[in-house]
Amino acid sequence: MRLHTKTQGSITGYPVLCLHGHPGSGAAMSVFTDTLAALGFRTYAPDLRGYGHSKTAYPFEMIRHLDDLEELLARYGIKECLVLGWSLGGILAMELALRRSDVVQGLVLIGTAARPRGSHPPISLQDNVMTGIAGLVNWVVPGWKGAIALGKQSLFRYLICNHTPTAYSYLAKAGAPATLRTSRHATTALNQSIRAGYNRLPDIKALQIPVLMLCGECDRHITAKSSLETAQALPNCESHCYPNTAHLFPWEIPDQVNSDIQNWLGRHKERFN
């Protein structure tokens, strides 16, 4: 499938493929792509199959995402790249590295794991209702203190710890549109993979490329414990676990996250140049 893709940065910059999570879209990766493009990299942020503007009317399996990404690499003539993946995007980043070791030269993994495990409590009807109300109010007035107060009573409380106007602005401008444009086929494909007991820990030990793993200490969707387990399995991985943050920690502490990515890139500048 030809994925809808947003590109940024210098045409001659080192390619960085940025993969979103579920629900998500390429636009939701702006917290990374804006900074990377300003540093001189060339970023490619696709809407994965069934997400955003990459619409599909048919069911599919998760492996189709990798076929689509290979088409993207060929379309843009990308011979080597760094892959940054958030949540589901991080899982696909590792899968792509295993499939195309000739192309993927490094990984930045955000809130993800090769054997993902969660600790999310049961969701009530009230949770869903409050989340809908909070999301609507925040979409109309992003970052308003009333929207934040509602958000603290909704499922947002499991997605973020720092209920700041900045985090809620990202939720309104990127999170809400991405959620509305995520198809049932994409949700079904992900759920089928989870039920099958996805586990690539034994396989990622073969990845010798440099990796940066970032995770939120209070993440309930993919726990920090499972992210750090993945980091330990990777032969050449640096990791950071941010206290008092959850699954959407790049929207909670964007400056800190981007600074840590930039510092890691600086330590590997000969490779990503």
N, C-alpha and C positions, 0 to 999 in steps of 0.2 A: 504494500500500500504506500502511496506517495503521501507522506505526512506533511501537514501544514507546519511550517517551521519559521520561527523568527530568528533572524541573524542580526548580530551587532558587532561593532568593533572594526578594527583595521582588516582589510581584505588580505593583508600579508601577515597578520598576526597568527600565533600558534593556535590551532583549533581546539576548542573546548566544547564537548557535547554535553549539554545540560538536560537531565532527565527528571521530570516531575513525578510526584507521588499520586496516590489515589485518595480522594478525588483531586484532580489537578489539571494543569495546562502549562504550556510553554511560557505563557505570560506570568504565571505564578512564580517562575524562576527569576524574575527581574531582580530580586534581592541579591542574587549572585551575578547575573549577566551584566547588570549596569556597572558594577564594580570591576568585573573582569574585562569588559570592553574598554573601560577608562584606563586600565593598565596596559592596553595594547593587544589583548588577546582577541581572537575571532570566535564569538560564541554562536552556537547553534542550539536553539531551544525548541524542539518539536512538540506538538500536541500528539501524544501517543494514540494509537488506534483506539477509537471509541471515546476519546476525550477531546474537549475543546472543539476545534474546527476540523479535526480528522474524524469525520463521521462515518459510521458503518451501519448498515441495516441488517447485518448477519452476525450470528454468534461466532466466536473464535476462541482459540486456546492461547495461553500466555506466550507460547513459543513464537507466535506470529509477530509479537513485538520485536523480537530479534531479527526476523526477516525484514521487517519494515526499517529497522535501524541500519541494516546492511544496505538496503536500497538508498537510504539517505547518504551514507558514506560514499557510495558510488556516484550518486547524483552530484554531490559537491566536490568530488575528486579528493576526498580526505584520505591521505595515505597513512597518517599517524595522528593521534590526538590524545588529549586528556579527557576523561569522562567524569563528570560530577553528577551524582545521583542522590535524590532525596527520597527516603522511604522506599516505595515500590521502585522508584527510579534508581536507587542504590542497588537493589537486587538485580535489576536489568543491567546496570553498569558492570557488576561482577560477572553476570552471564555473558555479556558481550566481550569482556576481557578473556574469559575462558574460550569463547568461540573464535575471537579474532585477536589472538595474542600478537599478531604481526602489526596490528593497527593501534591497539590500546596500549599507551605507554605509561599510564598512571591513573589512579583513581582518587577522587575525593568523595567519601561516603558520608551521608548526612542522615542520622536517625534511621539506620537500616541494619540489617543482619542477614547472614547467610542461613541462619536457622532462626527466623523471626518468632518471637514470643511476646505476648501482650499480658497486661494485668488490668485490663479495663473492666470496671464493675458492670453489672447488668444495667441496661438502659430502660428507663420507665417511660410511660406515655407522657408524663409531665416533663421529663427531660426533652423529649422531641418537641413538645409544644413550646417550651421556653426557648429552645434553640431556634425554632422558626421565628418567634417574636423578636428575640435578640438580634438574629441575623438581619431581619427586615429593618428594624430600627437603626442598626449600625450601618446598613447599606444606604439608608436615607441620610443619616448624619454620622459619617465615619468618625469614630473616636470620641463621640459625645459621652460625657460622664454617665448619663442615663442609660445609654446603650451598654456601657461597661458594667454598670450595676446589674442589668438584665443578664449579661453574658456570664457573670459569676454564678448565676443560678441555673445556667444551661450547660450543655455538653462542652461549651468552650472551656469550662473549668478543668477539663481533662486534656485539652489541647495546648493550653498556655498556663503558665504560673504567674507571669508578670503582666497583669491586665493594664497595659499602658495604651495611650492614644496611638502610638506607633504600631503596636501589634494589631489593634482593632482597625487601623487604616488599611493594613495589608489584608486583613480578613475581609473587609468590604470591597476593596478594589481588585483583589486577586482571588481570594478564597471563595467568595460567594458566586462569582461568574463561573469559576472552574467547577464548583459543585453542581450547579444547574446544568452544565454542559457535559457532565459525565454520564455516559450511556449505561443502560442496564446490561448490555453485552459486556462492557468492560468490568462491571461489578461482578457479574457471573463468572467471568474468566479468572478473576483474582480469587474469588471464594472457592472455586474448584481447586485451584493450586494450593490454597491454605489447607483445605480438607484433605488433600492428598499427602500432607505432612512434609512440606517443602524443607529440604535440608541439603545445603551444598558445602557444609563445613569441611568434609574430607577433601573436596575437589579444589577449594580455593588455596589450599596449601601449595599448589603448583604455581601460583601467581607470584613471580619474583619482582614485579614492578613496584615502585614506591606508592604507598597508599596513605591517605589521611582519613581517619575515622573521627567524626564529631557526633556527640550524642547529648541528650538532655537527661539529667539525673532523675527527673520525675516523669519521664515518658511512660505513658500507660499503653500506647499503641504498639510500639516496638521497644521493649524495655532496654535501659542502659546496660543491664547485665548481658542481654543477648548481643547487643552491639559490641561490647568489650570482649565477649567470647569470640566474635568474628575477628576483631582486631588482633587477638592473641594467635588466631589460626593463620593469619596472613604473615608471611615471612619478613616483610619489609614495611611495617605499618606503624605510624605514629597516631596516638589517640588523645582526644580531649573530651572530658565529660563535664558539662557545665552545670553547676549547682542551681537549684531553684528554677529550673526550666523544664519544659515538656516537649511534646512532639513538634510543635511549631516554633522551636527555639530560634531558628534563623530570623523569625519575625519579632521575637522578643528582644534579642540582643544582636541585631544585625551588624553593628559596628565591630563588636568583639569577634563574631564569627568570620566576617570578611577579613579582619586583621590577621586572624590565625591562618586563614587560607593563604593570604598574601605572604606571610612569613614562611609558610611551608613551601610555597612556590619559589620563594627566594632561595631556599636551601637546595632546590633542584633546578635552578635556572638554566644550567647547562643542558638539561634534558628537555625542558619546555621552552625552547627559544626558537 
